[in-house]
Amino acid sequence: MTAAFGTHLKDWRGRRRLSQLDLALSANVSARHVAFLETGRSKPSREMVI
């Protein structure tokens, strides 16, 4: 599930032409956290998914 979420997140971000930093600033998280979510190193919280 985590890897699938990361793949979908990266695809979604790419279609919108957002950098990890842009997405992180919009979501009030660190760019490092976004990177960890995309690689599956970190699990998304319910709030992050929404």
C-alpha positions in Angstrom: 0.0 0.0 0.0 2.7 2.5 0.9 4.7 2.0 -2.3 1.5 2.3 -4.3 0.7 5.6 -2.6 4.1 6.9 -3.3 3.9 6.0 -7.0 0.5 7.7 -7.2 1.7 10.7 -5.3 4.7 11.1 -7.6 2.6 10.8 -10.7 0.0 13.2 -9.4 2.7 15.7 -8.6 4.3 15.3 -12.0 1.1 15.9 -13.9 0.6 19.1 -12.0 4.3 20.1 -12.6 4.9 20.5 -8.8 8.3 20.0 -7.2 8.5 18.2 -4.0 9.2 21.5 -2.3 6.1 23.1 -3.8 3.9 20.3 -2.7 5.5 20.3 0.8 4.9 24.0 1.2 1.2 23.5 0.2 0.8 20.6 2.6 2.7 22.2 5.5 5.2 19.3 5.6 8.9 19.1 4.8 10.1 18.3 1.3 12.0 15.4 2.9 8.7 14.0 4.2 7.3 14.2 0.6 10.4 12.4 -0.7 10.0 9.7 2.0 6.3 9.2 1.1 7.2 8.8 -2.6 9.8 6.2 -1.9 7.8 4.3 0.6 10.2 5.1 3.4 7.4 6.8 5.4 3.8 5.9 5.7 1.2 8.6 4.9 -1.1 9.7 7.7 -4.8 9.9 7.1 -4.6 13.7 7.0 -1.8 13.5 4.4 -3.9 11.3 2.1 -6.9 13.7 2.4 
